[in-house]
């Protein structure tokens, strides 16, 4: 069997299975088992890619190389750990009356549908199917954001649906322009949306059409990345949806959208001699980064606080991929990994902190380290990691980005350093009283599963101290695919 198929078949079969048994108390365990199986299938796929370099399905509709295979493994790993966390978390939400068994049935089925859409986005070779998969992820996210059926959650779901619908429509037009550009060459009609074929023939495409296509693709998929100015859906979706959704949304879906942008840039770079696509990515990335760090100082909801942190870091990654070159690309790939691990760990901790305090309001969350040290330390260490403190991996990736910027655009180092300092101040302005403040009277510990949090943070610490040789080679191969050369 082709090793790509099990990765997609497991969540595909999981959706109808959980629609049938999702009302059962065992549905959470089934969801965990499906994600464990998906992670195992992704490891098998990674071994095949390591041995063969490229895995492609019959008909060439699916393909996995060094770039997307590590994102597939990361997606299944975070999906697995988040599913483990969500089992007791969602049961606690049911006991509080926020959801009933039928809503849990929808939650578990939508979780698998969300995983399927993200994995299909990463593994498809067809740019049209990639667009369909991203739209599928949008629909699954709408169901998850509106799960609580409060007026605020329904408003957030509609905002998400409308803004991302507008964005994804731009991406559709960009995909049509890719097909139009390929029609002017000798590419067969049935292959004009296959990424591998487009990449091989891109030097012969009309550069004007390709540049127009990239503008629409960047705006369209950039909406899903959370790039300013179409970022407004992201804080609302985080604050009103269930916390496990926030963990996979921030840790995984944003990566998938950025992956689509980078794949598109690789096509356009082959058709253009100018660096205009990279400059556009740098501009949108830097703008998003600076706007997000300023908004960090104006938040009152803990989940909105870290949602703006996600916009900040996605802006940094977009900026790094825009710079191009082996060093910036390697740093961006590393940053995608450590950000996903760190931010998903933070949202797991934030979910427990909100349950402990009975609210998401920052002013009412106090004394976490005294009431329940595991949650307090998890939030503190997660914030230290995402703020870029050494020796965590975020520091390493940001150092690589700053080094690449110093080499190519030295004057941009100043706003980057200023933004990082402002973000640090914004985060710790709120985190310090939440962790060390006086605990409210009557605040009692809750049942909290912090295993995923500390596992993620240990991995981020490890990647900051020393990137394992196989993983470094993996990043090096992906860097070669994207930038044309490796920094290793």
C-alpha positions as CSV (number, residue, x, y, z in Angstrom):
1,X,0.0,0.0,0.0
2,X,1.1,3.5,-0.8
3,X,2.2,5.0,2.6
4,X,0.2,8.3,1.9
5,X,-3.1,6.5,1.9
6,X,-3.3,5.4,5.6
7,X,-2.6,9.0,6.7
8,X,-5.7,10.2,4.9
9,X,-7.9,7.1,5.3
10,X,-7.7,7.1,9.1
11,X,-9.4,10.5,9.6
12,X,-11.7,9.9,6.6
13,X,-13.1,6.7,8.2
14,X,-13.0,8.5,11.6
15,X,-15.6,11.1,10.6
16,X,-18.5,8.7,9.9
17,X,-17.5,6.5,12.8
18,X,-17.6,9.3,15.3
19,X,-20.9,10.6,13.8
20,X,-22.3,7.2,14.7
21,X,-20.8,6.7,18.2
22,X,-20.0,10.3,19.0
23,X,-22.8,10.5,21.6
24,X,-21.2,7.7,23.5
25,X,-18.8,8.3,26.5
26,X,-16.2,6.2,24.6
27,X,-16.1,8.6,21.7
28,X,-13.3,10.6,23.2
29,X,-11.1,7.5,23.6
30,X,-11.9,6.5,20.0
31,X,-10.9,10.0,18.9
32,X,-7.6,9.5,20.7
33,X,-7.0,6.1,19.2
34,X,-7.6,7.4,15.7
35,X,-5.1,10.2,16.2
36,X,-2.5,7.8,17.6
37,X,-3.0,5.6,14.6
38,X,-2.6,8.6,12.3
39,X,0.6,9.6,14.0
40,X,1.9,6.1,13.5
41,X,1.0,6.2,9.8
42,X,2.8,9.5,9.4
43,X,6.0,8.0,10.9
44,X,5.8,5.2,8.4
45,X,5.4,7.8,5.6
46,X,8.3,9.7,6.9
47,X,10.5,6.6,6.8
48,X,9.5,6.0,3.2
49,X,10.3,9.6,2.2
50,X,13.7,9.3,4.0
51,X,14.5,6.2,2.0
52,X,13.0,7.2,-1.4
53,X,13.2,11.0,-1.3
54,X,9.7,11.4,-2.8
55,X,6.6,9.4,-2.4
56,X,3.8,9.9,-5.0
57,X,0.5,8.1,-5.4
58,X,-0.6,6.4,-8.7
59,X,-2.1,9.1,-10.9
60,X,0.2,11.7,-9.2
61,X,-2.6,13.4,-7.3
62,X,-0.8,13.0,-4.0
63,X,2.9,13.6,-3.3
64,X,5.1,14.0,-0.2
65,X,8.6,15.3,-0.2
66,X,11.0,16.6,2.4
67,X,9.0,19.9,2.8
68,X,5.6,18.6,3.5
69,X,6.4,15.3,5.2
70,X,7.7,17.0,8.4
71,X,4.6,19.1,8.5
72,X,2.5,16.0,8.2
73,X,4.3,14.4,11.1
74,X,4.0,17.6,13.1
75,X,0.2,17.8,12.3
76,X,-0.5,14.2,13.4
77,X,1.6,14.6,16.5
78,X,0.0,17.8,17.7
79,X,-3.4,16.4,16.7
80,X,-2.7,13.3,18.9
81,X,-1.5,15.2,22.0
82,X,-4.4,17.7,21.7
83,X,-6.9,14.8,21.4
84,X,-5.5,13.3,24.6
85,X,-5.9,16.7,26.3
86,X,-9.4,17.2,24.9
87,X,-10.9,14.0,26.3
88,X,-11.0,15.2,30.0
89,X,-11.3,18.8,29.0
90,X,-14.5,18.3,27.0
91,X,-15.9,16.0,29.6
92,X,-15.4,18.8,32.1
93,X,-17.2,21.2,29.7
94,X,-20.1,18.7,29.5
95,X,-20.3,18.5,33.3
96,X,-20.5,22.3,33.4
97,X,-23.4,22.3,31.0
98,X,-21.6,24.1,28.2
99,X,-22.1,21.2,25.8
100,X,-24.3,18.1,25.7
101,X,-23.7,14.7,24.3
102,X,-25.0,15.6,20.8
103,X,-22.6,18.6,20.7
104,X,-19.7,16.3,21.7
105,X,-20.7,14.0,18.8
106,X,-20.4,17.0,16.5
107,X,-17.1,18.0,18.2
108,X,-15.4,14.6,17.7
109,X,-16.6,14.1,14.1
110,X,-15.5,17.7,13.2
111,X,-12.1,17.1,14.9
112,X,-11.5,14.2,12.5
113,X,-12.8,16.2,9.6
114,X,-10.5,19.0,10.5
115,X,-7.5,16.6,10.6
116,X,-8.5,15.2,7.2
117,X,-8.7,18.6,5.6
118,X,-5.3,19.7,7.0
119,X,-3.6,16.5,6.0
120,X,-5.1,16.6,2.5
121,X,-3.9,20.2,2.1
122,X,-0.4,19.1,2.9
123,X,-0.3,15.9,0.8
124,X,-2.2,16.8,-2.4
125,X,-0.3,17.5,-5.6
126,X,-3.2,19.3,-7.2
127,X,-3.5,23.0,-6.5
128,X,-7.3,22.8,-7.0
129,X,-7.7,20.0,-4.5
130,X,-5.5,22.1,-2.1
131,X,-8.0,24.9,-2.4
132,X,-10.9,22.5,-1.7
133,X,-9.1,21.1,1.3
134,X,-8.5,24.5,2.8
135,X,-12.2,25.3,2.3
136,X,-13.0,22.0,4.0
137,X,-10.9,23.1,6.9
138,X,-12.8,26.4,7.0
139,X,-16.1,24.6,7.3
140,X,-14.9,22.2,10.0
141,X,-13.5,25.2,12.0
142,X,-16.9,27.0,11.7
143,X,-18.6,24.0,13.3
144,X,-16.0,23.9,16.1
145,X,-16.0,27.7,16.8
146,X,-19.8,27.8,17.1
147,X,-19.9,24.6,19.3
148,X,-21.1,26.4,22.5
149,X,-23.9,28.1,20.6
150,X,-23.6,31.3,22.6
151,X,-24.3,34.6,20.7
152,X,-20.6,35.4,20.9
153,X,-19.5,32.1,19.5
154,X,-22.0,32.2,16.7
155,X,-20.9,35.8,15.8
156,X,-17.2,34.6,15.9
157,X,-18.1,31.7,13.6
158,X,-19.9,33.9,11.1
159,X,-17.0,36.4,11.1
160,X,-14.6,33.5,10.5
161,X,-16.7,32.1,7.7
162,X,-17.2,35.5,5.9
163,X,-13.6,36.8,6.2
164,X,-12.0,33.4,5.3
165,X,-14.7,32.9,2.6
166,X,-13.7,36.2,1.0
167,X,-10.0,35.2,1.3
168,X,-10.4,31.7,-0.1
169,X,-12.3,33.2,-3.1
170,X,-9.2,35.2,-3.9
171,X,-7.1,32.0,-3.7
172,X,-9.6,30.3,-6.1
173,X,-9.1,33.0,-8.6
174,X,-5.3,32.7,-8.2
175,X,-5.6,29.0,-8.8
176,X,-7.6,29.6,-12.0
177,X,-4.8,32.0,-13.1
178,X,-2.2,29.2,-12.6
179,X,-4.2,27.0,-14.9
180,X,-4.4,29.8,-17.4
181,X,-0.7,30.3,-17.3
182,X,-0.1,26.6,-17.8
183,X,-2.5,26.6,-20.8
184,X,-0.1,28.8,-22.7
185,X,2.6,26.1,-22.6
186,X,2.9,22.5,-23.7
187,X,1.5,21.1,-20.4
188,X,-1.3,18.6,-21.0
189,X,-4.7,19.9,-19.9
190,X,-5.1,17.2,-17.2
191,X,-1.8,18.1,-15.6
192,X,-2.2,21.9,-15.5
193,X,-2.9,22.0,-11.8
194,X,-0.4,19.4,-10.6
195,X,2.2,21.2,-8.5
196,X,5.1,19.0,-9.6
197,X,4.3,19.6,-13.3
198,X,3.8,23.3,-12.8
199,X,7.1,23.6,-10.9
200,X,9.0,21.8,-13.7
201,X,7.5,24.0,-16.4
202,X,7.2,27.3,-14.6
203,X,10.1,29.0,-16.4
204,X,8.1,28.9,-19.6
205,X,5.0,30.5,-18.1
206,X,3.9,34.1,-18.7
207,X,5.5,36.1,-15.8
208,X,2.8,38.7,-15.7
209,X,0.0,36.1,-15.3
210,X,2.1,34.2,-12.6
211,X,2.6,37.4,-10.7
212,X,-1.1,38.2,-10.7
213,X,-1.8,34.6,-9.6
214,X,0.6,34.9,-6.7
215,X,-1.0,38.2,-5.5
216,X,-4.4,36.5,-5.3
217,X,-3.0,33.4,-3.7
218,X,-1.0,35.4,-1.1
219,X,-4.1,37.5,-0.2
220,X,-6.4,34.4,-0.2
221,X,-4.3,32.0,1.8
222,X,-2.8,34.8,3.8
223,X,-6.2,35.4,5.2
224,X,-6.0,31.9,6.7
225,X,-2.5,32.6,7.9
226,X,-3.9,35.5,9.8
227,X,-1.9,38.2,8.0
228,X,-3.0,41.8,8.5
229,X,-5.4,43.3,7.5
230,X,-7.6,40.2,7.1
231,X,-6.7,38.9,10.6
232,X,-9.7,39.9,12.6
233,X,-11.3,36.5,12.5
234,X,-8.5,34.9,14.4
235,X,-8.8,36.4,17.9
236,X,-12.6,35.9,17.9
237,X,-12.3,32.3,16.8
238,X,-9.8,31.6,19.5
239,X,-11.7,33.3,22.3
240,X,-15.1,31.8,21.6
241,X,-14.3,28.2,20.5
242,X,-13.3,25.3,22.7
243,X,-9.7,25.3,23.7
244,X,-8.6,22.1,21.9
245,X,-9.8,23.8,18.7
246,X,-7.5,26.8,19.5
247,X,-4.6,24.5,20.0
248,X,-4.9,22.8,16.6
249,X,-6.0,26.0,14.9
250,X,-3.0,28.0,16.0
251,X,-0.5,25.2,16.0
252,X,-1.5,23.5,12.7
253,X,-4.0,25.3,10.4
254,X,-2.0,28.5,10.2
255,X,1.0,26.4,9.1
256,X,-1.0,24.7,6.4
257,X,-2.1,28.1,5.0
258,X,1.5,29.3,5.0
259,X,2.6,26.1,3.4
260,X,0.2,26.8,0.5
261,X,1.7,30.3,0.2
262,X,5.2,29.0,0.1
263,X,4.3,26.3,-2.5
264,X,2.8,29.1,-4.6
265,X,5.9,31.3,-4.2
266,X,8.0,28.4,-5.5
267,X,6.0,28.3,-8.7
268,X,6.2,32.1,-9.3
269,X,9.9,32.3,-8.5
270,X,10.5,29.9,-11.4
271,X,8.7,32.2,-13.8
272,X,10.1,35.6,-12.6
273,X,13.6,36.9,-12.4
274,X,12.6,39.6,-9.8
275,X,12.2,39.2,-6.1
276,X,8.8,40.8,-6.1
277,X,7.0,37.8,-4.6
278,X,9.4,37.7,-1.7
279,X,9.1,41.4,-1.1
280,X,5.3,41.1,-0.9
281,X,5.7,38.4,1.7
282,X,8.2,40.4,3.6
283,X,5.8,43.4,3.6
284,X,2.7,41.5,4.7
285,X,4.8,39.6,7.3
286,X,6.4,42.6,8.9
287,X,3.1,44.5,9.0
288,X,1.4,41.6,10.6
289,X,4.2,41.2,13.1
290,X,4.2,44.9,14.2
291,X,0.5,45.2,14.4
292,X,0.2,42.1,16.5
293,X,2.8,43.1,19.0
294,X,1.1,46.4,19.6
295,X,-2.3,44.7,20.1
296,X,-0.8,42.4,22.7
297,X,-1.0,45.3,25.1
298,X,-4.7,45.9,24.7
299,X,-6.2,42.5,25.5
300,X,-8.5,41.4,28.4
301,X,-9.1,37.8,27.4
302,X,-6.3,35.3,27.8
303,X,-7.1,33.4,24.6
304,X,-7.2,36.6,22.6
305,X,-3.8,37.5,24.1
306,X,-2.2,34.4,22.7
307,X,-4.1,34.6,19.4
308,X,-2.3,37.9,18.7
309,X,0.9,36.1,19.6
310,X,0.1,33.7,16.9
311,X,-0.4,36.5,14.4
312,X,3.0,37.9,15.5
313,X,4.8,34.6,14.9
314,X,3.0,33.8,11.6
315,X,4.1,37.3,10.5
316,X,7.7,36.4,11.4
317,X,7.6,33.2,9.4
318,X,6.0,34.9,6.4
319,X,8.8,37.5,6.6
320,X,11.5,34.9,6.7
321,X,10.2,32.9,3.7
322,X,10.0,36.3,1.9
323,X,13.6,37.0,2.5
324,X,14.5,33.6,1.0
325,X,17.9,32.2,1.0
326,X,19.0,29.1,2.9
327,X,19.5,30.7,6.3
328,X,16.1,32.5,6.5
329,X,14.3,29.5,5.0
330,X,15.9,27.1,7.5
331,X,15.0,29.4,10.3
332,X,11.4,29.7,9.1
333,X,11.0,25.9,8.9
334,X,12.4,25.6,12.4
335,X,10.1,28.4,13.6
336,X,7.0,26.6,12.1
337,X,7.9,23.6,14.2
338,X,8.7,25.2,17.5
339,X,5.8,27.7,17.3
340,X,3.4,24.8,16.7
341,X,4.6,22.8,19.6
342,X,4.8,25.8,22.0
343,X,1.6,27.5,21.1
344,X,-0.5,24.3,21.3
345,X,1.1,23.7,24.7
346,X,0.2,27.2,25.8
347,X,-3.5,26.9,24.7
348,X,-3.8,23.6,26.5
349,X,-2.5,25.3,29.7
350,X,-4.8,28.3,29.0
351,X,-7.8,26.0,28.8
352,X,-7.0,24.5,32.2
353,X,-6.3,28.0,33.7
354,X,-9.7,29.2,32.4
355,X,-11.5,26.2,33.9
356,X,-9.6,26.7,37.2
357,X,-10.6,30.4,37.4
358,X,-14.0,29.9,35.9
359,X,-13.3,32.7,33.3
360,X,-11.1,33.7,30.5
361,X,-10.8,37.3,31.7
362,X,-7.1,38.1,32.5
363,X,-8.0,40.3,35.5
364,X,-9.8,37.4,37.2
365,X,-7.1,34.7,36.7
366,X,-4.7,34.9,39.6
367,X,-2.5,32.8,41.7
368,X,-2.2,29.8,39.4
369,X,1.2,28.7,40.7
370,X,-0.2,28.6,44.3
371,X,-3.6,26.9,43.6
372,X,-2.3,24.4,41.0
373,X,1.5,24.6,40.4
374,X,1.4,22.3,37.3
375,X,-0.8,24.8,35.5
376,X,1.1,27.9,36.8
377,X,4.5,26.5,35.8
378,X,3.1,25.4,32.4
379,X,1.8,28.8,31.6
380,X,5.0,30.5,32.8
381,X,7.4,28.2,30.9
382,X,5.2,28.3,27.8
383,X,5.3,32.1,27.8
384,X,9.0,32.1,28.4
385,X,9.5,29.8,25.4
386,X,7.2,31.7,23.0
387,X,8.8,35.0,24.0
388,X,12.1,33.7,22.6
389,X,14.1,33.1,25.8
390,X,17.2,30.9,25.4
391,X,17.7,28.0,25.4
392,X,14.2,27.3,23.9
393,X,13.9,26.6,20.2
394,X,12.0,29.8,19.5
395,X,15.2,31.7,20.4
396,X,17.2,29.7,18.0
397,X,14.8,30.2,15.1
398,X,14.5,33.9,15.7
399,X,18.2,34.2,16.0
400,X,18.6,32.6,12.5
401,X,15.9,35.0,11.2
402,X,17.7,38.0,12.6
403,X,21.0,36.8,11.2
404,X,19.5,36.4,7.7
405,X,17.9,39.8,8.0
406,X,21.2,41.4,9.0
407,X,22.9,39.9,6.0
408,X,20.2,40.9,3.4
409,X,18.2,43.8,4.9
410,X,20.2,45.1,7.9
411,X,18.0,48.2,8.4
412,X,15.0,45.9,9.1
413,X,16.7,44.4,12.2
414,X,15.7,47.5,14.2
415,X,11.9,47.1,13.8
416,X,12.3,43.3,14.3
417,X,14.2,43.7,17.6
418,X,11.8,46.5,18.8
419,X,8.8,44.3,18.0
420,X,10.3,41.3,19.9
421,X,10.9,43.5,22.9
422,X,7.4,45.0,22.8
423,X,5.9,41.5,22.5
424,X,7.9,40.4,25.5
425,X,6.7,43.3,27.6
426,X,3.1,42.7,26.5
427,X,3.1,39.0,27.4
428,X,4.8,39.3,30.8
429,X,2.7,42.4,31.7
430,X,-0.3,40.0,32.0
431,X,1.4,36.7,32.8
432,X,3.2,37.7,35.9
433,X,0.0,38.5,38.0
434,X,-1.8,35.5,36.6
435,X,0.9,33.2,37.7
436,X,2.2,34.9,40.9
437,X,-0.8,37.0,42.0
438,X,-2.9,36.3,45.1
439,X,-5.2,33.4,44.5
440,X,-8.9,34.2,44.9
441,X,-10.6,32.7,47.9
442,X,-12.2,29.4,47.3
443,X,-10.2,28.6,44.2
444,X,-9.8,24.8,44.1
445,X,-7.6,22.6,41.9
446,X,-9.1,20.9,38.9
447,X,-8.4,17.7,37.1
448,X,-5.7,18.8,34.6
449,X,-3.8,16.7,32.1
450,X,-0.5,18.5,31.6
451,X,1.4,15.6,30.0
452,X,1.1,17.1,26.5
453,X,2.2,20.5,27.7
454,X,5.5,19.4,29.3
455,X,6.2,17.0,26.4
456,X,5.9,19.8,23.9
457,X,8.0,22.2,26.0
458,X,10.7,19.5,26.4
459,X,10.8,19.0,22.6
460,X,11.1,22.8,22.1
461,X,13.9,23.0,24.7
462,X,15.7,20.1,23.0
463,X,15.4,21.8,19.6
464,X,16.9,24.9,21.2
465,X,19.9,23.1,22.7
466,X,20.7,20.8,19.7
467,X,18.7,19.9,16.6
468,X,19.0,16.1,16.1
469,X,21.1,15.2,13.1
470,X,18.3,13.4,11.1
471,X,15.9,16.4,11.7
472,X,18.6,18.9,10.7
473,X,19.2,17.0,7.5
474,X,15.4,16.9,7.0
475,X,15.2,20.7,7.3
476,X,18.3,21.0,5.1
477,X,16.6,19.0,2.3
478,X,13.4,21.0,2.6
479,X,15.5,24.2,2.5
480,X,17.1,23.0,-0.7
481,X,13.7,22.4,-2.2
482,X,12.5,25.9,-1.3
483,X,15.6,28.1,-1.6
484,X,17.7,26.1,-4.0
485,X,20.5,25.5,-1.5
486,X,21.0,24.3,2.1
487,X,22.7,26.1,5.0
488,X,24.1,22.8,6.3
